Amino acid sequence: MAVLPEVSEILLELDTETWRVAAFELVAHGGETLATLRVADLPDEGSAALVAGEVPLEDRLGLVAMILDWVDDSDLPERDGRYVIQLPSPDHVPDAVPDGRDG
């Protein structure tokens, strides 16, 4: 997720009534917790124009919460009762070179 280059894992807690994200924790590449918060505590704003390197993490959290609601949790692994999203390091080089074709 380009909005979170400093994050290696996102741990999700879902609201069992709405199946929307209720809370999440952002874990840095070194294992440090960067943020733990309930979505209800975030301001109700976000902008797709945010550039990760130019905007402080706390100002990106509303957009992160919105993006997380689009995630299909059915394929995510679970740990300690939370869903885990693994993000690559910003230095990650994919094994396959994209060729520009769909499928």
PyMOL commands that set and color helices and strands:
alter all, ss='L'
color gray80, all
select helices_A, chain A and resi 39-41+52-54+57-68+73-75
alter helices_A, ss='H'
color red, helices_A
select strands_A, chain A and resi 7-14+21-28+33-38+78-79+82-86
alter strands_A, ss='S'
color yellow, strands_A
deselect
rebuild
show_as cartoon
